[in-house]
Every structure is written in structure tokens, then in C-alpha cells.
Amino acid sequence: EMRRCGLDPDLIIYNSVISVCGKGSKWLHALQLLLEILSHDVEVNTITCNASISACERNSYMQHSLALLQRMCDWATLPDDITYNASISVCGKGSWWQKALHLMSEIQETGTKADVITYSSGISACEKGTQWTHALHLFEEREHQGLQAGIIACNASMSAYEKSSQWQHALRLMANMTSRGLKHDVVAYNASISACEKSSQWQRALLLLTTMRCRKVEPDA
């Protein structure tokens, strides 16, 4: 519309529209706008790439997101924490734990600061890829960085403890969540109960089930 009126949109306008397209599940329109920018020899910046990567990530077009991350070097654009968080989140959705760990290492090499979202996404990617050891390593590394885990990271770590039959760690994490005011959901209870059951800790499993019912958390089927 702007071009029909003889006006050329600048990069700020492009970035804003790409972001809106991503939030509105119009990922293809977002990529078309990115191509339009490149065809007019307009230099993209980190904001442009982040908006495009996030548009694909939100709509589960995972390979497109990672392809855009790789192209950033060609465009002489440096990724930042938002870039990495969106890309690692993509890896979590696709269970691409190896790529997630690679990106986590790249964050450290570039001096980019990892935050709670970074670790939560990395832990989730490893948990979904059945890489329990890596998931728990990231969970512990997050603690050493002084970052408080959110419910997503806690649930993913709880699942890792359950799969590796570490019932003591599962119960310790449940207690830690309580002390920090995080509400246990059905995922946390299921994992901790299963961890106790696998280690023949029947009394603890029953106590957790009773607590779950008292707190009106509905068990799944």
C-alpha cells in the first residue's frame, strides 16, 4: 500500500510489520517481507532476524527458524539473547537436543548472557530428546548462575529425575518449588510419584497422591 502511494517503507516499518505477522500466525507473510527487504538491498539488522525467527518459532516452522539463524552470518548480523532463546525454543519443540546444546555452547563463546528462558528451553529440548543427564546438567548449571527456574524448567527436570529414578532429587525439587511459591501442577506430581514408584517408595508416592488431591490438582487419565 505504501509503495502504491509512492512511499518506501524503511527498516523500522518492516521490522514492526514482520513482528505483527509473527504474532498473528502469518509466518509466511513475515518471510515474504524479509525477502522483500533483501531484494531492495536494505541491510537487515538483529531486530529483523529476531522478528522473522520468532514468527517461525511461534508457528512451529522449526527448520525455517534455524535456517534464518545460520543466514545471519551471511548478513553480517550478530545474534543476541533473543535470537538464541527463540532458536533454542525451536530445538525444544523438535527434540533437537544436540543443536540446543550447541547453541548453549555458542552463547558462552560469544559472551551472550543466558537467562531463565535460555536454560528452560535447553532443558526442555534435552528432556524431550530423552537426554536426562544433559537436562540435569543444564538445570544444575542454571543454579550455579544464580537463575531461578520457572515451572517449565522444573517440570522438565522433574521428568528427567523420574526417568533416571532419582526420587530423592525429585522430592527435593518439589520442596524447592514450594519454598519459592511455585504451584505444583499435574506434570510435577506425576513425575515425582512415578520416581518414587520406580524406587519402591510406596509410602512417599501415596503421600504425594494425597497431597495432590488435597490441593485439588486433578490427576490425568
C-alpha positions in Angstrom: 0.0 0.0 0.0 2.8 2.4 0.9 4.6 1.7 -2.4 1.4 2.4 -4.4 1.4 5.8 -2.7 5.0 6.4 -3.8 6.4 5.8 -0.3 9.3 3.4 0.5 9.0 1.7 3.9 12.1 1.8 6.0 13.6 -1.0 8.1 11.8 0.1 11.2 8.5 -0.3 9.5 9.5 -3.6 8.0 10.6 -4.9 11.4 7.3 -3.8 13.0 5.2 -5.5 10.4 7.2 -8.7 10.5 6.7 -8.8 14.2 3.0 -8.3 13.9 2.8 -11.0 11.2 4.6 -13.4 13.6 2.2 -12.7 16.5 -0.7 -13.2 14.1 0.4 -16.6 12.9 1.3 -15.1 9.5 4.8 -16.6 9.4 4.8 -16.9 5.6 4.0 -13.2 5.2 6.8 -12.4 7.6 9.3 -14.3 5.4 8.0 -12.7 2.3 8.7 -9.3 3.9 12.2 -10.4 4.8 12.8 -11.4 1.2 11.4 -8.0 0.0 13.9 -6.2 2.3 16.8 -8.2 0.9 15.6 -7.7 -2.7 15.7 -3.9 -2.2 19.3 -4.1 -0.8 18.2 -2.9 2.6 20.5 -4.1 5.3 18.7 -6.2 7.8 19.6 -6.0 11.5 19.3 -8.2 14.6 15.7 -7.0 15.2 14.7 -8.0 11.7 16.2 -11.5 12.1 14.7 -11.9 15.6 11.2 -11.0 14.4 11.5 -13.4 11.5 12.9 -16.3 13.6 10.2 -15.7 16.3 7.5 -15.7 13.6 8.6 -19.2 12.5 9.2 -20.4 16.1 5.7 -19.4 17.3 4.1 -21.2 14.4 6.3 -24.4 14.8 8.2 -23.9 11.5 11.4 -25.1 13.2 13.7 -25.7 10.2 12.9 -22.2 8.8 13.9 -20.6 12.2 17.3 -22.4 12.3 18.0 -21.7 8.7 17.5 -18.0 9.4 19.9 -18.2 12.3 22.5 -19.7 10.0 22.0 -16.9 7.4 22.6 -14.2 10.0 26.4 -14.6 9.4 25.9 -14.0 5.7 24.1 -10.8 6.5 26.8 -9.7 8.9 24.3 -9.6 11.7 25.1 -10.8 15.2 22.6 -12.9 17.2 21.7 -11.7 20.7 19.9 -13.3 23.6 16.5 -13.0 22.0 17.9 -14.8 18.8 19.3 -17.6 20.8 16.3 -18.1 23.1 13.9 -18.3 20.1 16.3 -20.8 18.3 16.8 -23.0 21.4 13.0 -22.9 22.0 12.7 -24.3 18.4 15.0 -27.1 19.3 12.9 -27.9 22.3 9.8 -28.2 20.2 11.6 -30.6 17.8 13.5 -32.6 20.4 16.7 -31.4 18.7 18.8 -31.6 21.9 22.2 -31.7 20.1 21.5 -28.5 18.3 20.2 -27.0 21.6 23.4 -27.9 23.4 25.5 -26.5 20.5 23.6 -23.2 20.8 24.1 -23.1 24.5 27.9 -23.5 24.0 27.8 -20.8 21.3 26.2 -18.5 23.8 29.1 -18.9 26.2 31.6 -18.5 23.4 30.1 -15.2 22.2 29.7 -13.8 25.6 25.9 -13.5 25.3 24.2 -13.8 28.6 21.9 -16.8 29.1 18.8 -16.2 31.1 16.0 -18.4 32.6 14.3 -18.7 29.2 17.5 -20.0 27.6 18.0 -22.7 30.2 14.4 -23.7 30.3 14.3 -24.2 26.6 17.6 -26.1 26.6 16.4 -28.4 29.5 13.1 -29.0 27.7 15.0 -29.9 24.5 17.2 -32.4 26.3 14.2 -33.9 28.3 12.2 -34.4 25.1 15.2 -36.0 23.5 15.5 -38.4 26.4 18.9 -36.9 27.3 18.3 -36.9 31.1 22.0 -36.4 32.0 22.3 -33.3 29.8 18.9 -31.9 31.1 20.0 -32.2 34.7 23.4 -30.8 34.0 21.8 -27.7 32.5 19.4 -27.5 35.5 22.4 -27.5 37.9 24.4 -25.1 35.7 21.4 -22.7 35.9 21.5 -22.9 39.7 25.3 -22.0 39.7 24.4 -19.0 37.5 22.0 -17.8 40.3 19.0 -18.1 38.0 15.7 -19.2 39.4 13.9 -21.9 37.5 10.4 -21.4 36.3 7.7 -24.1 36.1 8.7 -25.3 32.7 12.3 -25.9 33.7 11.2 -27.5 37.0 8.8 -29.9 35.2 11.3 -30.9 32.6 13.9 -31.6 35.3 11.4 -33.5 37.4 10.7 -35.7 34.4 14.4 -36.3 34.0 14.7 -37.3 37.7 11.8 -39.6 37.2 13.2 -41.3 34.1 16.6 -41.7 35.9 14.8 -43.0 39.1 16.3 -40.2 41.3 13.4 -40.0 43.7 15.3 -38.0 46.3 16.2 -35.3 43.8 12.6 -35.2 42.6 11.2 -34.7 46.1 13.9 -32.1 46.9 12.9 -30.2 43.8 9.2 -30.4 44.8 10.1 -28.9 48.2 12.2 -26.2 46.5 9.3 -25.3 44.3 7.1 -24.9 47.4 9.5 -22.7 49.2 9.7 -20.4 46.1 5.9 -20.2 45.8 5.7 -22.2 42.6 2.5 -24.3 42.3 2.9 -28.0 41.5 0.8 -29.0 38.5 -0.2 -32.5 37.4 3.1 -32.9 35.4 5.2 -32.3 38.6 3.1 -34.7 40.7 3.0 -37.4 38.0 6.8 -37.3 37.6 7.6 -37.3 41.4 5.0 -40.0 42.1 6.4 -42.1 39.3 10.0 -41.6 40.5 9.0 -42.8 44.0 7.1 -45.8 42.5 10.1 -46.9 40.4 12.3 -46.9 43.5 9.6 -48.8 45.6 9.0 -45.7 47.7 5.3 -46.5 48.1 4.6 -44.5 51.2 6.1 -41.4 49.7 4.2 -42.0 46.4 0.9 -42.3 48.4 1.7 -39.2 50.4 2.2 -37.2 47.2 -1.1 -38.5 45.8 -2.9 -37.5 48.9 -1.3 -34.0 48.8 -2.2 -33.7 45.2 -5.9 -34.4 46.0 -5.9 -32.1 49.0 -4.6 -29.3 46.8 -7.3 -30.1 44.2 -4.9 -30.9 41.4 -6.8 -33.2 39.1 -4.9 -36.4 38.1 -4.8 -37.1 34.4 -6.2 -40.3 32.9 
